[in-house]
Amino acid sequence: MKFTVQKQVRFHHCDPAGIVFYPQFFYLLHEVQEDFLAHIGFPEHALIASGMGVPIVDLKTEFLGMCRNGDPLTMTLELTRIGGSSMGMHYEIHGAALPPSGANTIRLRAHGVVVYSQVPNGKPMRIPDNMRNALMPYLQTSQETHV
């Protein structure tokens, strides 16, 4: 199952031409991760307050199209793997429908790895069973690979 959230491109995401400045996509991806963790019952601020966190250790990104100020975005997150202390995450950002097809278009695709670890020393820890159980529905179930 994919976690999906709607966002809108804001002025602060954009360069003077009104196009999302590429580093701002990383803020948006982190927002999706935070929204996802809150959705499954593990808000990031609560994890950090308890001395834990899920910092990103790897991120590969494909920029596939522009987003402009005011554009509505559909953002998804799906888990590609759940390890002992790490999780693989697949993100997609889709923009509004464009003529002539009217289909949503993918603007960004990213693959990341986060590690459940102690804050602030970064020591990896085993993902607790209650969190693992909450993550499981979002683990890819097909052999589909994202290109």
N, C-alpha and C positions, 0 to 999 in steps of 0.2 A: 504494500500500500504506500502511496505517496502522501506526504504531508504537503498541503497547499495553502498558501497565504497570498492575499492581494496587497499590493503596495502601489504607491504612486510616486513617479519621479518628482522630486522637489527641486526648487531653485538651488538649494545648497549642494545638490548632487552634480550640478552642471558647470561647465566651463563658460566663458563669455559668449560662445556660439549657441548656448542652450542645449548642448549635448552632454550626456553623462560623461564626466571625466573618469577615465578607467579606474583609478584607485577607489573611487566611490562605490564601484561594484563590490569591492571587498567588504565595505561597511554593510551593504545590503545583504550579502551572503551571511555575514555574521548575525545580522538581525533575524534572518530566517532560522539560523541555528538556535538562537535564543528563543524565538517564538516556538520552535519545535520542542525544545527542552521544557519550556513552560507548559506546552500542550500535553506532554506525557507526564507532567507532575514533578519535574525537576528544574524549576527556574534557576537560571544561572546565578542570579544574585544569592539565592539560598545555598547553592552548592559552594560558592565562594565563602559565604559566611560560615559554612561548616568546615572550611579548610580544604575543599576540593575544587577542581575545575576541569575543563575540557579544552585545553589549548590546542590549536591547530599545529601540526608538525609537517604537513605536506599539503600543497594546493597547486593543482594544474588547471589552467583556465583557457577556454577558447572563447574569444570575442567574435560573435557571429553577426552582429548587427547593432545599429545605433539605437539609443533610447534618448528621448528628448523631454525637456521640462514639461510636466503635465501628463506624460504618458502613463496609462494604467499598466501595471505589470502583474503577471501571475508567476509566482515563484514556487518551485517545488523542491523538496528534499526527500531523498530515499536512501536507505542504508544499503551499502554494497557488501558489507561484512561487519560482523561483531566478533572481535577477538577477546583475548583475556583482559586487556586494558585499553584497546584501541577500537575505533569504529571508522569504517570507510563511509564517506558521504558523497552522494551524487546530487548536484544541484542543477536546476535549470531555471532560466529567466525567460519568460515568453512575453512578448509585447502585444499590443492591440492589433486587431485585424487590419490587414493592409489590402487595398484593392489591387488587382481585380479579383483575387481568389477569396478574400474575406476570411482567410484562415489566420489563426494566431501564428506568429512567427517566433522562432527561437532566437533570442538575442545573445544568450550566454549559456555555456555549459561548463561545469567545473566538477572536479573530483578532488576530494580532500580526505585527510586522515586527522582525527582528533584523538587525544590520549587522556583518559580519565586519570588524573594525577593530583598529588598534594600541591596546595598553594601555600607559600610561594616557592618551595624548593623544586617543584616539578617532578618529584619521584612518582613514576607510574604505579598505579594501584589496580587491583582487579576490579572490574565493573561489578558493583553489588547486584545480587540476584534480583532485587525489586526493580532496579533500573533496567537490567537486562530483559526482564519480562515485559516492561513497558516499551522497550525498543523493538522487540521481536516482530510486532505487526508491520513495522516499516522496513523490514529486511526484504530485499528483492527475493521473490519466490521463483522467478523464471530464470532460465539460463541466458536471458537477454543480456547483451552487452551494450553499453553506451559508447558510441563512436565519438 
